[in-house]
Amino acid sequence: MSAGITMKIQHIQGEILLAAADSDLVNREIREGKLHLKIAPEFYGETKVSDETFLSSMGLCTIANLVGKHVVDLAIRNSYVDRENIIYIDRVPHAQFAKLIE
């Protein structure tokens, strides 16, 4: 495992929600202006996984909440997220993903 990814998968209202963060961000809060993000283990989990497990989970989920340079870069490089849809909170990249099913 390179930078370390912490993630959690939940089934909520018919959706498969993946929350993933760079492991070093878990238990931190980031703020910038009106934006505030608490990277809590209750939401992002405590399970550390490999890049491969994270990417496999991205293929299965219908919604993802991603925070951290490593996690977001992996999502971009594997065409799950477009670079122009990333927001930064205190220089930390954050992205959300939703799979549209027709």
Summary of the structure (lengths in Angstrom):
residues: 102
radius of gyration: 12.7
end to end distance: 35.2
largest distance: 37.1
contacts: 295
relative contact order: 0.24
helix: 28%
strand: 43%
